[in-house]
């Protein structure tokens, strides 16, 4: 059985964007970090909610999903953000650094051009604050083709909430019940000389 991927963004999800007056949620703690390529005299302030670490670790420990960072932080997600939150190390998508002035140069989130072929037919939960209606249409079309896809879109000024993680867990639990049935159906049809899509 292929576990659903949990594609996890950082900016706007784990690191909220400040409000117009510069405020950040009181749940988040300020850290100063040095991303790859940044001059040591020019660190970056970020705000993270320490509760996110335990909450995400609990979801990962459930064995319901395979986590993958899907963020412009790239490798720094594993070497900076994950350790601050106390998360176990997991892989990241090596997204390019596009020369764009908007997250939606083609009307949808630019990451999708790289996520879609990478996922192939795998089921996925994708948490990102920057989806458009076209991304939700894409997810519905994938699901209709038999590749279950759940998009979770936090408010970028408040970030990930417990209800988002509850939605992810509930969806993943439902997939865990459905996927073995699909496998059994495939074995029966193969026994009858019929090929089915995975």
N, C-alpha and C positions, 0 to 999 in steps of 0.2 A: 504494500500500500504506500502510495506517495503522500507524505504529509503535506498539508498546505504550507506554502511559504508565508511568513509574516514579514512583509516589507516595511521597514520602519524609517521614516524621515526624522530629522532632528529639528531644524529651524521651523518654528511655528507649531511644532509638536512637543518636543521635549524642552526646547528653548523658546519661550514665548517672545513675540515681538512687543516692545514697550508700547504702551498707550500713547496717545497724542501728547499727554503731559509728562511722559517719561516714566510713568509708574509701571511696575511689573507685579505679577500676583504675589501676595504675601507668603504664599506657600513655597516660593522659589528662593534659593540661596545664591548669592553672587560668587562666582569663581573667576579667576583670571587665568587664561590659557594661552598657549603659544602654538597655533596651528602650523603645519608644515609650510615652510617657505616664508614664514613671518619673521621679521627682524626681532631679535631678543628685546630691543628697546621699544617694541610696538606690540605688546600683548593685546589680547581681545577679552573684554569682559563678557561673561555669559551668565545666565540664571537657570538653575536646574532645581527641580523639586526632588528632594531626597527620597520621598515616598515612591516615586516612579521606579526606582531601582528594585525595591522589594516587590512591587506590583508586577512589573515586567518579568522579574525572575520567577515569580510564582506561575505566570502563564507559560514561560519556557519550560519550567520543571514539570508541567502537566504532560509533556510529550505530545501535545496536540498539534504543534506547529514547528516549522524549521525557520529560525530567525535569520534575517539578512538585512543589514543596513542598506538603505536606499536613499542616499543623501549626498549633497555636494560636499559634505565633510569627508567623504570617501574613507581612506585608511585612518584618518584622524578620529573617525567614529569609534574604531576599535582601540586606539591608543590613548585617546583623551576622554571622550564622552562616556564610553562604557565603564572604564575604571572608576571615574568619579561617582557613577551611580552604583558601583559594585556589581555590575552585570558580568556574566561569564563571557569569554571572548567568542565572537561568532563572525562569520564572513561578511563582506561588504561587496556591493556592486561597484565596479571600477568605472563610474560614470565619467564621461568626458567633461571638459570645461568649455561649454559652448560660448561663442561670442554673440550673446543675445542681450537685449535690453528689457525683455519681458519673459516671464515663466511660460508664456503661452504663445510662442511665435507662430504656431499654426492653429491656434484656437484651443489647444489642449495642453496639458502639462508636458513640457519637453522631455521629461524622463521617460515618458511612455514609449518613445521611439526605441529606447534601449531595453526597457522592462519587457515589452511585449515579446520580442524574439527570445529573450533570455528565459522567460517563463515557459515558452512553448505551450504545452497543454496542461501544465501543472496548476492545481488550484492555488488560490492566493488570497490573503488579506493584505491590503495595502493601506497604510496609515500615512496620510499626507494632508497638509492644510491647504494645498494649492490646486485641487482638482477643478475642472470646469464641467459644464453639462455634457460636453463631448466625452470626457473621461467616464462619466457615469453611464453614458450610452455604450461605450466600449466594454465596460464591466458587465453590463446586462447582456450584451451580445456574446461575450465569452461564456457567461453562465448558460445562456440558451444553447450554445454549442456543446455543452457538457463539461466546461472547464470552470467550475464554480469560482466566483470572484466577488469579494466584498471590499468596497471602498469605505474607509472611515475618515471623515474630514473634520478634525478639531478646529475650533476658532483659533486663529493664529495668535491672538492676544491672551488667551487663557491656556491653550495647549491641551495635552492629553488629559482625559478625566477617567475616573474609575468606571463610569458608564461606558466609555469607549472600549475599555479592556473587557468589561462584562459582555459587551456585544461581540467582541472578537472571540472570547471563550465560548459563548453560546453557539456561535456560527461554527467554530472548529469542532465542538462536540457533536453538532449535527452532521458535519462531514465525516467524522470518525464512525458514525453509525451507518452512513450511506455508502462510503467507499468500499467496505468489505462486501456489501451486497452487490455493488457493481462488479467486483472481482469474481464473486460466485456466479453472477449472470454470464460474465465473459467465459468462465470455464465451461459452463453448461453449453453455451453457443459454440465454443470451439469444439467441444465434444460432438456437437451435431454437424460439424463441418462448416460453421459460419464464423466469419471474422467480425470482431467488433472494435470500435475505437476505444482506446484506454481512457 
